[in-house]
Amino acid sequence: MLGSTHGTLTTHFRARVVACGEEPHAAVHSMTAAAAEGDLDVSGRPLHATVPDLDRFFRPESVAVIGASDTEGRPRTGITRQLVAWAERVGARLHPVHPTRESVFGRPCSPSVADLPEQVDLAVLLVGDPLPVIEELGQAKVKFAVAFASGFAETGEEGAAAQARLAAAVERSGLRLLGPNTNLNAFEAFRDDLDGPAIALITQSGHQGRPVYTLQELGVRLSHWAPTGNEADLETADFISYFSQRPEVGAIACYVEGLKDGRSFLLAADRAARAGVPVVAVKVGRTETGARTAASHTGKLTGADQVVDAAMRQFGVIRVDGLDELQDTAALLARARKPQADGVVVYSISGGTGAHFSDLATGAGLKLPTLSEEKQRELHEWIPGYLNVANPVDNGGHPVGDWRGRKIIDAILADPDVGVLICPITGPFPPMSDRLAQDLVDAAETTDKLVCVVWGSPVGTEDAYRTTLLGSSRVATFRTFGNCITAVKAYLDHHRFAASYRSPFDEAPRTPSPSFRKAQALMRPGHQLSEHAAKQLLRAYGIRVPREQLVTSAAAAVRAAGLVGYPVVMKASGARLAHKTELGLVKVGLTSASQVRDAYRELTDIARYEGIELDGVLVCQMIERGVEMMVGVTHDALFGPTVTVGLGGVLVEVLHDAAVRVPPFGEDQARAMLGELRGRALLEGVRGGPPVDVDALVEVVLRVQRMALELGDDLAELDINPLMVLGRGQGAVALDALAVCC
């Protein structure tokens, strides 16, 4: 049955609608020649990430320390000392700069950058206000600068204004700036005795990167640390783009409080996805409290969390919640080889342990295949026949203490359906656990499959853990069930994603379609369109609407009903009209001319009483059988246009069951959106009902996406609700629509 729920729209699924003229993206009508050459999409936005050449930042040949000091007890002295040591490690020439000092730590000191004996790659600013120095650095052709000073956007409006002035000065100067409100993490000492792929670390709060940095003590290599601070210039996206091109980087770990620009982040994530480099991120802002705290710390928008979450999934960014998950997941993804299969086998000394872990793993979505009868018979050669070896595999304890233990592990790893072997060891019991740990390490050296161990002892000083397990670069060792499951799932999901990834930016439209030209003529800048006009907009993009006519008299309504065909629905139509059902401005199931005449008079009387200006009354075909969905467009403050799909009608207000994506995206993502809905079973047919036309629903989502891309900021908001999805092969019909123009 026809329903109208205007007023709810997609505002339930976003942070806010961007006001007209606020944070604008380039519009289609201002498309540049670059767009025609394929560098920009149809809305004038870039299609490829810009990768800054940060080699001279991390490995400069020459460094200037502005405000250098060697006076003991001064904060600048400690920083200068650390920079001197860092410059020596990376082979850079360090030049102290101070207007009143002749030398610092025995090094000749210049009064200004202009007086330096050579052009420098990196300037570190130990000054309270970096703004006056920026122009001088630009004139000296300095490539990079770091500003530690605080008191900028993290402090409120006045600080934000100061940061804007700093950013403008940096842009004029031609140099690239890290900070302000950053720290010394970029100049930490990294162990150079560790092998294998490394983790590159990006943090907006330096202390939050410490758990990942200390992974070096467990044998995990770290290659870079970028503490981005307030990101007046260089941002998280710049470092993701750069790190994803570094051959030594196996994974990128990020602690993100706020994104500077959503589009830049997605382009960087796309570059990492193309390169097959996993990005693991903690993103603050899942709750209102977290969002407020992050904003006060970095002065950036956190964005509507549902949009952030969806955007990350679209481009393969693995979002985790805790710093412990960040370190464990990043370490596994950096070091583990490509999976040979997606089957997981849980192998343990205790049946209770195996059952507990398997229950958690299955609940998290890991695939635990039942081992074949042949494989089970093989395992029972070494494991008592009364124990379960179907998966989980319970060895009963004793076989791990002798030669049988290694045989069991090798037999499991030889199964072609097994890609991951996980062995939870809940506590140290040296007669068994020490031999088991060594067998697992030895077996891992002979296979390309992933071997994981959960060492459950709260002590962590045992030799089997500290020496045997942590001494292996092939075994992934965890301390908790949860972190192991999170990391293994991320590992399998990442490689599944990477194997099929196709950049949506490669397929994004570069030029406007004929639909855009039709739609542009229907737009009314600064106004909300009437339902009739909004449906014309949908028609322009090939989205089906009911047979209907707009009338301005009762007699015309009767004639229209005859043409449309009874039964009909009648609805008031006006540019400022949103809550039609609540106001009694919708009449359904009208089956005669007299009912139509009476309905026309009643609708117009209500409108006059409520002071609502109408452009007429719609006489519409009534469509009763199908599943009510909603599809909408809103503007996210960080990512721009977003597309939402969910259950429609009154359910949109009750259940808030919706999925969101950031354009551009392809059919695979449109279908994935439907798979995320809690009510997706309605599309498959429930209680004897037939399945609906999912293909038609997906086509509507893609057409709405095209509309969002082409109309850009000219379309502030679109809500199709309900979109009636009919039986399989019968299509989908937009029964109601609302559009707001900028």
KAVENMO-V756897 format. One record per run of one state. SS is the DSSP state (H for helix, E for strand, L for the rest). FROM is the first residue (numbers start at 1). TO is the last residue. If there is no record, write none. Layout:
<<SS	FROM	TO> <SS	FROM	TO>>
This chain:
<<L	1	10> <H	11	13> <L	14	27> <H	28	30> <L	31	32> <H	33	36> <L	37	39> <E	40	40> <L	41	45> <E	46	46> <L	47	54> <H	55	58> <L	59	61> <E	62	66> <L	67	74> <H	75	90> <L	91	92> <E	93	97> <L	98	102> <E	103	104> <L	105	106> <E	107	110> <L	111	112> <H	113	115> <L	116	121> <E	122	125> <L	126	130> <H	131	139> <L	140	143> <E	144	147> <L	148	152> <H	153	155> <L	156	156> <H	157	173> <L	174	175> <E	176	179> <L	180	183> <H	184	187> <L	188	197> <E	198	203> <L	204	205> <H	206	218> <L	219	221> <E	222	227> <L	228	235> <H	236	243> <L	244	248> <E	249	256> <L	257	261> <H	262	275> <L	276	277> <E	278	283> <L	284	287> <H	288	298> <L	299	304> <H	305	314> <L	315	317> <E	318	320> <L	321	322> <H	323	335> <L	336	342> <E	343	348> <L	349	350> <H	351	363> <L	364	366> <E	367	367> <L	368	372> <H	373	379> <L	380	392> <E	393	394> <L	395	397> <H	398	401> <L	402	403> <H	404	413> <L	414	417> <E	418	425> <L	426	429> <H	430	444> <L	445	449> <E	450	455> <L	456	462> <H	463	469> <L	470	474> <E	475	478> <L	479	480> <H	481	500> <L	501	503> <H	504	507> <L	508	513> <H	514	522> <L	523	527> <E	528	528> <L	529	530> <H	531	540> <L	541	544> <E	545	545> <L	546	547> <E	548	551> <L	552	553> <H	554	564> <L	565	567> <E	568	573> <L	574	585> <E	586	590> <L	591	592> <H	593	610> <L	611	615> <E	616	621> <L	622	626> <E	627	636> <L	637	639> <E	640	647> <L	648	650> <H	651	655> <L	656	657> <E	658	662> <L	663	666> <H	667	676> <L	677	680> <H	681	684> <L	685	691> <E	692	692> <L	693	693> <H	694	714> <E	715	725> <L	726	726> <E	727	727> <L	728	731> <E	732	734> <L	735	736> <E	737	741> <L	742	742>>
